[in-house]
Amino acid sequence: MRNDKTTLKDLSIFTADGSSGVFDLIDRTVTQAGREMLRKHIATPPDTFESLIEVQDTIKFWADNYDLWPKNILNGTLVMLDKYFESADSVSTPPSGIPLLLSSFFQKIFNKQEYFFIQFSLSHLADLFKGCKKLLEIIDQPGLPLLLSRELNLIKEELLHPLVDTISGITKDTSYNELLKINYKARRELKNRTYRLIHSFARLDAWRSMAIATNEHRWSYPVLLPESPVCFQALGLFHPLLPKPVAYDIAFKNGRNFLLLTGANMSGKTTFMRSLGVSALLAHLGMGVPAKQLHISFLEGVITNMQVEDNILRGESYFFAEVQRMKLTAEKLLQRKPHLVLMDELFKGTNVHDAFECTKAVLDGLLNYHDHLMILSTHLYEVAQQFSSNKEIIFECFVTRMSQEGGYEFTYELQPGISNDRIGYRILQKEGVIDLLNHNSNG
């Protein structure tokens, strides 16, 4: 699956304003290296159906085997090792002469800072090796996922160096002279090997993080299907960032791959589409999704047209930015591999007449693409009516309850049909905007 930065932003996967995003819901890593690996995994999910299944199997394994995780590899361990190997090493030759003649007692006095740095660094290196050895205890476990087995075998290869056992055996009684010798060899022979071990551990940390998050939130693992025929069927799907979300049932089937979504502003259309996008992305990470049940085809990517921004420095208006995003969408749809396309209130940057004509033209064109899943939301009732007799389109809506006195209530419940609810003026009244603007005329 391939998703660009705009899609990740539209779906609130990562946030820059300090608010909680989807990443915060699934980040249960114990190391910064694991956290960065999780970010990378989100940005570049598995690119084949087979590799995605392997990742899901591995995450399911960790979800059932918390107790097999080593407790002695912490974030401080990896941070210290990075400093250890990247720090300047003034020793260009093996330790000899006067330093080796001095006892540990005198070394602690004359080379106190270096003594404790070496001792502390090697103890962290020993913790890494011991933790990795702990992981290897599961390598022969029956039914071990293939991806996890391959990763553990990589770790096993890295631990074959003779210095690994030597460093693992260091105690508080190991002499400083011996530490100097081990330090000299470790810096020259174990740097790249240690970084490869950290890289493997970070991958395991990221997979385990998604397993913990799935269990913690009580999400369900999706049924992953090949890319064709394209499928998305969900029961009890909800947005994971909402404290009290409303669940949705939705099914694209029988050749109907286009959903036209109507409803008043603020009625729930955008949240619903984001729920679909977030669940599709999480499914393609191999982890659980916020739904009771989800069957989903392997998708090439999620494409969003939601929060388009103008570019003053390049002289691009909001409407032109919308057109460019739609052009990019059209280019991706030329690929036969299926995408999930989420389009929210297209062409907001122009007048109602142009918005109607442009949306209608785009909808006409989109109906020619049957290999993709597409959702278009609009509050332009007239657009939906133009296509109401088209059997290829699924019509769903969010209905707003309105009273005779001018009040309104959002149910956020997805219903079949087309909505022509219009509540913009009522919202202006309820928020007191009209009264404020008329204040001077009444004074």
C-alpha positions in Angstrom: 0.0 0.0 0.0 1.2 3.5 -0.9 -0.1 6.6 0.8 1.1 10.1 0.4 1.6 12.8 3.1 -1.7 14.4 2.2 -3.6 11.2 2.9 -1.8 10.6 6.2 -2.6 14.2 7.2 -6.3 14.0 6.1 -6.7 10.8 8.2 -4.9 12.4 11.2 -2.4 9.6 11.3 0.4 11.9 12.4 -0.4 15.4 13.9 1.8 18.4 14.3 -0.4 20.6 16.5 0.0 18.6 19.7 -3.3 16.8 19.4 -3.6 13.1 19.6 -3.5 11.2 16.3 -3.9 7.6 15.2 -0.2 7.0 15.6 -0.5 7.8 19.3 -3.2 5.1 19.6 -0.9 2.4 18.2 2.5 3.4 19.5 3.3 1.0 22.3 6.9 0.7 21.5 9.6 0.5 24.3 12.4 2.2 22.3 12.9 5.2 20.1 14.3 2.9 17.4 11.1 0.9 17.5 9.0 4.1 17.3 10.8 5.2 14.2 10.4 1.8 12.7 6.7 2.0 13.4 6.5 5.3 11.7 8.4 3.9 8.7 6.0 0.9 8.6 3.0 3.3 8.5 4.6 5.4 5.7 5.5 2.3 3.7 3.2 -0.7 4.5 3.8 -4.1 3.0 3.7 -3.9 -0.8 2.3 -7.3 -1.6 -0.6 -9.3 -0.3 1.7 -12.2 0.7 4.0 -10.0 2.8 1.0 -8.4 4.5 -0.3 -11.8 5.5 3.1 -12.5 7.0 3.1 -9.3 9.0 -0.4 -10.0 10.3 0.6 -13.5 11.4 3.5 -12.0 13.3 1.5 -9.4 15.0 -1.1 -12.0 16.0 1.7 -14.1 17.5 2.9 -11.2 19.7 -0.7 -10.5 20.7 -0.8 -14.0 22.3 2.8 -14.1 23.6 3.5 -11.0 25.7 5.5 -13.0 28.2 8.2 -13.9 25.6 9.4 -10.3 25.3 12.8 -9.6 27.0 12.7 -7.1 29.9 16.3 -6.0 29.8 16.4 -4.1 26.5 15.1 -0.6 27.2 15.3 2.7 25.2 18.3 3.8 27.4 20.1 0.6 26.3 20.0 1.5 22.6 20.6 5.3 23.2 23.8 4.4 25.2 25.1 2.0 22.6 24.6 4.7 19.9 26.7 7.1 21.9 29.3 4.4 22.7 29.9 3.5 19.0 29.7 7.0 17.7 31.9 8.7 20.3 35.5 9.5 19.3 37.8 6.6 20.1 41.3 7.9 20.9 42.7 4.4 21.3 44.3 3.5 17.9 46.3 0.6 19.2 45.6 -2.3 21.6 46.0 -1.3 25.3 49.5 -2.0 26.6 52.3 -0.6 28.7 51.6 1.4 31.8 47.8 1.3 31.6 47.8 -2.4 31.9 50.3 -2.3 34.7 48.0 -0.2 36.9 45.5 -2.0 39.0 41.7 -1.3 38.6 42.0 0.7 41.8 44.5 3.2 40.4 42.7 3.2 37.0 39.5 4.3 38.8 41.5 7.2 40.3 43.4 8.4 37.3 40.9 7.5 34.5 37.7 7.7 36.4 35.5 9.1 33.6 36.8 6.7 31.0 36.6 3.7 33.4 32.9 4.2 34.2 32.0 5.0 30.5 33.5 1.8 29.3 32.0 -0.3 32.1 28.6 1.3 31.7 28.7 0.9 27.9 29.7 -2.7 27.9 27.0 -3.5 30.4 24.4 -2.1 28.0 25.9 -4.1 25.2 25.7 -7.2 27.4 22.0 -6.3 28.0 21.3 -6.2 24.3 23.0 -9.5 23.7 21.2 -11.2 26.6 17.9 -9.8 25.5 18.4 -11.1 21.9 19.4 -14.5 23.3 16.1 -14.5 25.2 14.3 -13.9 21.9 16.0 -16.8 20.4 14.4 -19.1 22.9 11.2 -19.0 20.7 12.9 -19.8 17.4 12.0 -23.5 17.5 8.4 -22.9 18.7 5.8 -24.8 16.6 3.8 -22.6 14.3 6.2 -19.7 14.5 5.2 -17.2 11.8 7.6 -17.3 8.8 8.4 -13.6 9.0 9.3 -13.7 12.7 11.3 -16.9 12.1 13.4 -15.1 9.4 14.0 -12.1 11.7 15.1 -14.3 14.6 17.5 -16.2 12.4 19.1 -12.9 11.4 19.5 -12.1 15.1 21.0 -15.6 15.6 23.6 -15.0 12.9 24.7 -11.7 14.4 25.2 -13.4 17.9 27.7 -15.9 16.5 30.7 -13.6 17.1 32.9 -14.9 20.0 32.9 -11.5 21.7 29.2 -11.8 22.3 29.7 -14.5 25.0 32.7 -12.6 26.4 30.7 -9.4 26.9 27.7 -11.2 28.2 29.9 -12.7 30.9 31.2 -9.4 32.2 30.6 -8.9 35.9 31.5 -6.2 38.5 34.6 -8.2 39.3 36.0 -8.0 35.7 39.3 -6.1 35.9 39.7 -2.8 34.2 42.6 -4.3 32.2 40.2 -6.9 30.8 37.6 -4.2 30.1 40.2 -2.2 28.1 40.9 -5.2 25.9 37.2 -6.0 25.4 36.4 -2.4 24.7 39.1 -2.1 22.0 37.9 -5.2 20.2 34.2 -4.4 20.6 34.6 -0.9 19.0 36.3 -2.4 16.0 34.5 -5.6 15.5 30.9 -5.1 16.8 29.7 -1.7 15.6 27.9 -2.7 12.4 26.8 -6.0 13.9 25.3 -4.2 16.9 23.5 -1.7 14.6 22.0 -4.6 12.7 20.8 -6.2 15.9 19.2 -2.9 17.0 17.5 -2.7 13.6 16.1 -6.2 14.0 15.0 -5.5 17.5 13.3 -2.3 16.4 11.2 -4.2 13.8 10.1 -6.6 16.6 9.3 -3.7 18.8 7.1 -2.2 16.1 5.2 -5.4 15.5 4.7 -6.0 19.2 3.5 -2.4 19.6 0.7 -3.0 17.0 -0.2 -6.3 18.8 -0.5 -4.5 22.2 -2.6 -1.7 20.7 -4.9 -4.2 19.0 -5.5 -6.0 22.3 -5.7 -2.8 24.4 -8.4 -1.2 22.2 -10.1 -4.6 21.6 -10.0 -4.2 17.9 -10.6 -7.1 15.6 -8.2 -8.5 13.0 -9.6 -8.0 9.4 -10.0 -10.8 6.9 -7.5 -9.9 4.2 -8.4 -10.7 0.6 -6.6 -10.6 -2.7 -7.0 -7.4 -4.7 -9.6 -8.8 -7.1 -12.5 -8.7 -6.9 -12.3 -5.5 -4.9 -14.1 -5.8 -1.6 -14.8 -3.7 1.5 -17.4 -5.0 4.0 -17.6 -3.8 7.6 -19.8 -4.3 10.6 -19.6 -2.0 13.6 -16.9 0.2 12.0 -16.1 3.4 14.0 -13.6 6.2 14.2 -10.9 5.3 16.9 -10.2 8.9 17.9 -13.7 9.7 19.1 -14.6 9.2 22.8 -18.1 8.0 22.0 -18.2 7.0 18.3 -21.2 5.8 16.3 -20.6 2.5 14.6 -21.3 2.0 10.9 -22.1 -1.0 8.7 -21.1 -0.7 5.1 -20.7 -3.1 2.2 -19.4 -2.7 -1.4 -20.4 -5.7 -3.3 -22.1 -7.1 -6.4 -20.2 -4.8 -8.7 -21.3 -1.6 -6.9 -18.1 0.1 -5.9 -19.2 3.8 -5.7 -20.9 5.3 -2.6 -22.5 8.7 -2.9 -22.9 10.2 0.6 -25.2 13.1 1.4 -26.2 15.1 4.5 -26.0 18.5 6.0 -22.8 20.1 7.1 -21.5 18.7 10.4 -23.8 15.7 10.1 -21.0 13.1 10.1 -20.0 12.6 6.5 -16.3 13.5 6.9 -15.9 11.4 10.1 -17.5 8.4 8.3 -15.0 8.6 5.4 -12.1 9.0 7.8 -13.2 5.9 9.6 -13.1 4.0 6.3 -9.6 5.4 5.5 -8.1 4.7 9.0 -9.4 1.2 9.1 -8.1 0.5 5.6 -4.7 1.8 6.6 -4.6 -0.2 9.8 -5.6 -3.3 8.0 -2.7 -2.9 5.6 -0.3 -2.6 8.6 -1.3 -6.1 9.6 -2.9 -5.1 12.9 -6.5 -5.0 14.2 -9.0 -2.4 13.1 -11.8 -0.5 15.0 -14.7 -2.6 13.8 -16.5 -5.8 14.9 -15.7 -7.3 11.5 -13.9 -6.2 8.3 -13.3 -8.0 5.0 -11.0 -6.0 2.8 -9.2 -6.5 -0.5 -5.5 -5.7 -0.7 -5.3 -2.1 -1.9 -2.6 -0.2 -3.7 -3.4 2.9 -1.5 -5.8 5.3 0.0 -6.3 8.6 -1.8 -8.0 11.5 0.0 -9.5 14.7 -1.3 -10.4 16.4 2.0 -8.3 19.2 3.4 -6.8 20.8 0.3 -4.7 23.9 1.0 -3.9 26.8 -1.3 -0.3 27.9 -1.9 0.2 31.7 -1.7 3.9 31.5 -2.5 3.2 29.7 -5.7 0.1 31.8 -6.5 -2.2 28.8 -6.4 -5.8 29.4 -5.3 -7.8 27.0 -3.2 -9.8 25.9 -6.2 -6.7 25.3 -8.3 -5.3 23.2 -5.5 -8.5 21.2 -5.5 -8.2 20.6 -9.2 -4.6 19.5 -8.9 -5.5 17.0 -6.2 -8.3 15.7 -8.4 -5.9 15.4 -11.3 -3.5 13.3 -9.2 -6.4 11.1 -8.1 -7.3 10.6 -11.8 -3.8 9.6 -12.7 -3.7 7.0 -9.9 -7.0 5.6 -11.0 -5.5 4.8 -14.4 -3.6 2.0 -12.6 -5.5 -1.3 -12.5 -4.6 -2.0 -8.9 -7.4 -1.0 -6.6 -7.4 2.1 -4.4 -9.8 3.5 -1.8 -10.7 7.0 -2.9 -12.3 9.4 -0.3 -13.6 12.7 -1.7 -15.2 15.1 0.7 -17.2 18.0 -0.6 -15.4 18.6 -3.9 -14.7 22.1 -5.2 -15.5 24.0 -2.1 -13.3 26.8 -3.5 -15.8 28.0 -6.1 -19.4 29.1 -6.5 -22.3 26.7 -6.1 -23.0 26.5 -9.8 -19.4 25.7 -10.7 -19.2 23.2 -7.8 -22.3 21.5 -9.1 -21.0 21.3 -12.7 -17.5 20.2 -11.7 -18.7 17.6 -9.2 -21.2 16.2 -11.8 -18.5 15.9 -14.4 -16.1 14.2 -12.0 -18.7 11.8 -10.9 -19.5 10.9 -14.5 -15.9 10.1 -15.1 -15.3 8.2 -11.9 -18.1 5.8 -12.7 -15.9 4.4 -15.5 -13.5 2.9 -13.0 -14.8 -0.4 -11.5 -11.5 -1.6 -10.0 -11.5 1.0 -7.2 -13.6 1.7 -4.1 -14.8 5.3 -4.2 -16.8 7.5 -1.7 -17.9 11.0 -2.6 -19.7 13.2 -0.1 -21.6 16.2 -1.0 -24.2 18.6 0.6 -25.3 19.5 -2.9 -28.6 17.6 -3.0 -29.0 18.4 -6.7 -25.8 16.3 -7.6 -27.2 13.2 -5.9 -30.6 13.7 -7.6 -28.9 13.8 -11.0 -27.7 10.2 -10.5 -30.5 8.8 -8.3 -31.5 6.2 -11.0 -28.0 4.9 -11.5 -27.9 1.3 -10.2 -24.1 1.3 -9.9 -24.2 3.8 -7.1 -24.8 3.1 -3.4 -26.7 6.0 -1.8 -26.3 6.6 1.9 -26.9 9.6 4.0 -26.8 11.2 7.4 -30.2 12.6 8.4 -30.5 15.6 10.7 -33.6 15.9 13.0 -35.1 19.4 12.7 -37.8 21.0 14.8 -40.4 23.6 13.9 -38.8 26.0 16.3 -35.5 26.0 14.3 -33.6 23.5 16.4 -31.6 20.6 15.0 -30.1 17.4 16.2 -27.4 15.2 14.6 -27.9 11.4 14.9 -24.6 10.6 13.1 -26.3 7.4 12.0 -25.8 6.1 8.4 -29.0 5.5 6.5 -29.9 4.4 3.0 -31.1 7.2 0.6 -30.4 10.8 -0.3 -30.6 13.7 2.2 -31.6 17.2 1.3 -31.2 18.6 4.8 -29.9 22.2 4.9 -29.1 23.7 8.3 -26.5 26.3 7.6 -28.8 29.3 8.4 -30.0 27.5 11.6 -26.5 27.0 12.8 -25.8 30.8 12.2 -28.8 31.6 14.3 -28.1 29.1 17.1 -24.5 30.4 17.5 -25.8 34.0 17.7 -24.0 35.2 14.6 -27.1 36.8 13.1 -27.9 38.6 16.4 -24.3 39.9 16.7 -24.3 41.3 13.2 -27.7 43.0 13.7 -26.6 44.5 17.1 -25.8 47.9 15.7 -28.9 48.2 13.7 -31.0 47.5 16.8 -29.0 50.0 18.9 
